[in-house]
Amino acid sequence: MALEFVTGSKTFEIKDYSVVESISTGSSILSERFTVGGYNWVIKLFPQGNSDTVSMYTSVFVKVLNATKDIQAMYSFSLWNWTTSKWSNTSKTSSHKTFSPSSSSKGYSKYIEMSGLKDSDYLTDDRLRIKCTLFVIPDDDKPAGNPSGEKISIDNGFHTASYAPPSAPSSTYTKLPRQPTVRIYCEANKDLSVTVRNGTVVLAPADSNDYYQHWIKDMSYGDKVKDVTGIPVFALVNRVTGEALQNPAGENEEVSLVPYKTNRLKDSVKWTEMWSTGFRAIRIADTTSLNLTAISSGIDTNFSDGDKIVVKKWLNDPVQRWMIVPNVPC
């Protein structure tokens, strides 16, 4: 039987590259984590090389963060050409590699000659943009999901079809009640759903077979924990990652994710809904003036794949009115 690979990628943009490249040989900067095949990954950039022997090269590594066993994967790196507005492959896709959970393992790398980098079209306005593409044999204990946007059918894994997990990601987590998962979407564009992609919360074209768009609305604390107006609180937990939507620290900041423990409801994952029929405001329980808000990346209000979600004060606008409904795979 042929091995099934899950594909995903991460774009890492370094601003003020002239400042970053002044760090010493062996020093690095990290990208945000991203998820492919049920594992968390990171891009690790050494502007002056990871050792003296390669100090004439910029070293780029991809490393797995949460492996408990050896992982089989392939990878490639690309640089963004600012003149052609296209990705330029700087490495062929590797053969099968084994990523080890050993803390001493740095991952796998690509070396980019510094002189060629500076004289190329890969730097503009002191910005460098790198993309790592991974082809991963997914963790048997978790569904692979859909970080790449491709349709991937999932029949088993961490969750049973359309239900909350029978067990949690690790022994430090307690069980969530079995219940239908839900879809979350905004009145401003009913064809997009809230999802998790590369470790961030974004909108994506609605696909009930994409399990990253499935959420568990945990209301088990609602009888005893309420917001300042007396409305019961709930948490929204992603079906694949086991992470909950986390309250931003302030207005206009993006919603993020945090590991969810059902035996300790953190203030940072508490949300409430305004009582109403149809679309509702979803608010931070401890700061009810801040509401979940979709943000368009375009010049107008036409929302698209990958648009972000923040919190704002009430605008009485469709971008702040949400629906939470059962999400059943096709």
GIJO-V382923 format. One record per helix or strand. SS is the DSSP state (~ for helix, > for strand). FROM is the first residue (numbers start at 1). TO is the last residue. Records with the same first field share a line. If there is no record, write none. Layout:
# GIJO-V382923
SS: FROM-TO  FROM-TO
This chain:
# GIJO-V382923
>: 6-14  29-30  34-36  39-46  57-64  71-81  86-89  97-99  108-113  123-124  127-136  163-163  180-180  182-186  189-189  192-197  200-205  215-218  226-226  232-232  234-238  243-246  254-254  256-259  271-273  280-280  282-284  287-294  308-313  322-326
~: 17-20  52-54  114-118  211-213  267-269  318-320
